[in-house]
Amino acid sequence: MGGDGRPSVLIIAGLDPSGGAGLLADVRVCEQHDGRPVGVATALTEQSTAVVRAANPAPPEVVGDQLRTLLTDVEVTAVKIGMLGSEAIADEVARALELTAAPVVWDPVLRATAGRVSLYAGAPARAIELLDGHVALFTPNADEAWALTGIRIDTVGDAAAAGLALYQRGMGAVLVKGGHWGGAALAIDVLVTPDGVDELRAPRMAMDGRGGVHGTGCALSTAIACELAAGASLVEACRAAKAYVAALIADAVYPGRGRGAVL
């Protein structure tokens, strides 16, 4: 807990200067859930609301030293991992997580949708091996799940198969997000846990004509981490976070000339 009684939530993510995603957005989500954010930036991106031009991973040893220094001082109640930046950083993060038993939610940010810039240097499968045993919930979108499993996702069955494959590779549970596949009426997130498969269904939010809304995956994973920090079960946390993000999409903001943002 923080000194004011709020749960401390550790955010490990890249810095999006536009504030639509990454560390800045995660801090806002955490504050809205009455958490006290602490965090480490894994990378500095060059991006606007319209496009990602480049990603610059932080020195791995600096990330590791920051995390170890923090985790030997502050007792965190949940961890959110977003963009890792490189395999070397993933290794440092995995080593540092040995210092906490807090539940870890990992959103595997691999490639920018706007600009198609790679946001991870190395083999993503190796990051899964490194973080095996640490992650309570893994939250890939359809493209990320496809890249990691070879299973193209067009149906609930496909999402469940991909989620099961990732669960069997060491993730504690897997939420395959439904934003990039499925019909026009429903957005279906598929949750694979040791207890089986759950479908989290909600009406699909209409996208605007400016390229969609930025930061939904970051907001969802951080909200789940905050719900877990507050004592919710995994299924409860996922359902609450899904409703929270839907409300953000419905009230998207437009800070620049490009896409909207959830915060």
Residue pairs with C-beta under 8 A, 6 or more apart in sequence:
1 7
1 8
1 75
1 77
2 8
2 36
4 36
6 34
6 35
6 36
7 35
7 36
7 77
7 78
7 226
7 229
7 230
8 35
8 36
8 37
8 38
8 74
8 75
8 76
8 77
9 30
9 35
9 36
9 37
9 38
9 76
9 77
9 78
9 79
9 80
9 222
9 225
9 226
9 229
10 38
10 39
10 40
10 70
10 71
10 74
10 76
10 78
10 79
10 80
10 100
10 102
11 23
11 26
11 27
11 30
11 37
11 38
11 39
11 40
11 79
11 80
11 82
11 222
12 39
12 40
12 42
12 63
12 67
12 79
12 80
12 81
12 82
12 84
12 93
13 22
13 23
13 26
13 39
13 41
13 42
13 80
13 81
13 82
13 83
13 109
13 218
14 22
14 23
14 41
14 42
14 43
14 44
14 45
14 55
14 82
14 83
14 85
14 109
14 119
15 22
15 23
15 24
15 41
15 43
15 44
15 45
16 22
16 23
16 24
16 25
16 45
16 47
16 215
17 45
17 46
17 47
17 48
18 47
18 48
18 49
18 214
18 255
18 256
18 261
19 25
19 28
19 255
19 261
19 263
20 49
20 214
20 215
20 255
20 259
20 261
20 262
20 263
21 82
21 214
21 215
21 217
21 218
21 261
22 45
22 82
22 83
22 215
22 218
23 39
23 41
23 82
25 215
25 218
25 219
25 222
25 261
25 262
25 263
26 37
26 39
26 80
26 82
26 218
26 219
26 222
27 37
27 39
28 263
29 218
29 219
29 222
29 223
29 226
29 263
30 36
30 37
30 222
30 226
31 37
33 223
33 226
33 227
33 230
34 226
34 230
35 78
35 226
35 229
35 230
38 70
38 74
38 76
40 63
40 66
40 67
40 70
41 58
42 57
42 58
42 63
42 82
42 83
42 84
42 85
42 89
42 93
43 55
43 56
43 57
43 58
43 83
43 85
43 89
43 119
44 55
44 56
44 58
45 52
45 54
45 55
45 56
45 83
45 112
45 119
46 52
46 53
46 54
46 55
46 56
47 53
47 112
47 114
47 115
48 256
48 257
48 258
49 214
49 254
49 255
49 256
49 257
49 258
49 259
49 260
49 261
50 114
50 211
50 256
50 257
50 258
50 259
51 114
51 115
51 258
52 112
52 114
52 115
52 117
52 119
53 115
53 117
54 117
55 83
55 85
55 112
55 117
55 118
55 119
57 85
57 86
57 88
57 89
57 121
58 85
58 89
60 86
60 88
60 89
60 91
60 92
61 92
63 89
63 92
63 93
64 92
64 93
64 95
64 96
67 92
67 93
67 96
67 97
67 99
68 96
68 99
71 96
71 99
71 100
72 99
75 100
76 100
76 102
77 102
77 228
77 229
78 102
78 103
78 104
78 105
78 225
78 226
78 228
78 229
79 97
79 100
79 102
79 103
79 104
79 105
79 225
80 104
80 105
80 106
80 107
80 221
80 222
80 224
80 225
81 93
81 104
81 105
81 106
81 107
81 131
81 135
82 107
82 109
82 218
82 221
83 109
83 119
83 120
84 90
84 93
84 108
84 109
84 120
84 127
85 119
85 120
85 121
86 120
86 121
86 122
87 120
87 121
87 122
87 123
87 126
87 127
87 130
88 122
90 122
90 126
90 127
90 130
90 131
91 130
93 130
93 131
94 130
94 131
94 134
97 104
97 131
97 134
102 229
103 136
103 137
103 225
103 228
103 229
104 131
104 134
104 135
104 136
104 137
105 135
105 136
105 137
105 139
105 221
105 222
105 224
105 225
105 228
106 131
106 135
106 137
106 138
106 139
106 171
106 221
107 139
107 140
107 217
107 218
107 220
107 221
108 124
108 127
108 138
108 139
108 140
108 144
108 148
109 119
109 120
109 217
109 218
110 118
110 119
110 120
110 124
110 143
110 144
110 147
111 117
111 118
111 119
111 120
111 143
112 119
113 212
114 211
114 214
114 258
114 259
120 127
124 147
124 148
125 148
128 148
128 166
128 169
128 170
128 171
129 169
129 170
131 170
132 169
132 170
132 171
133 170
135 170
135 171
135 172
136 172
136 173
136 228
136 234
137 171
137 172
137 173
137 174
137 175
137 221
137 224
137 234
137 238
138 166
138 171
138 172
138 173
138 174
138 175
139 174
139 175
139 177
139 217
139 220
139 221
139 224
140 148
140 162
140 166
140 174
140 176
140 177
141 176
141 177
141 179
141 180
141 217
142 153
142 159
142 176
142 177
142 178
142 179
142 180
142 181
143 180
145 151
145 153
145 159
145 162
145 163
145 166
145 176
146 152
146 153
146 162
148 162
148 166
149 161
149 162
149 165
149 166
151 158
151 161
151 162
151 165
152 158
153 159
153 162
153 176
153 180
153 181
154 181
156 188
156 190
156 199
158 181
159 176
159 178
159 181
159 188
159 190
160 176
160 190
160 192
160 197
162 174
162 176
163 174
163 175
163 176
163 190
163 191
163 192
163 197
164 174
164 192
164 197
166 174
166 192
167 173
167 174
167 192
167 193
167 194
173 191
173 192
173 193
173 194
173 234
174 191
174 192
175 189
175 190
175 191
175 192
175 200
175 224
175 238
176 189
176 190
176 192
177 189
177 217
177 220
178 186
178 187
178 188
178 189
178 190
178 200
179 187
179 216
179 217
182 188
182 204
183 204
184 204
185 203
185 204
186 201
186 202
186 203
186 204
187 201
187 202
187 203
187 204
187 205
188 199
188 200
188 201
189 199
189 200
189 238
189 242
190 197
190 198
190 199
190 200
191 197
191 198
191 199
191 200
191 234
191 235
191 238
193 234
193 235
198 235
200 238
200 239
200 242
202 242
202 243
202 246
203 246
205 246
205 249
205 250
207 213
208 252
208 260
210 254
210 258
210 259
210 260
211 258
211 259
212 259
212 260
213 249
213 252
213 259
213 260
213 261
213 262
214 259
214 260
214 261
214 262
215 261
215 262
215 263
216 245
216 248
216 249
216 262
219 244
219 245
219 248
219 262
219 263
220 241
220 242
220 244
220 245
221 241
223 237
223 240
223 241
223 244
223 245
224 237
224 238
224 241
227 236
227 237
227 240
227 241
228 234
228 237
232 240
245 262
248 262
248 263
249 262
252 260
252 261
252 262
253 260
253 261
253 262
253 263
254 260
254 261
255 261
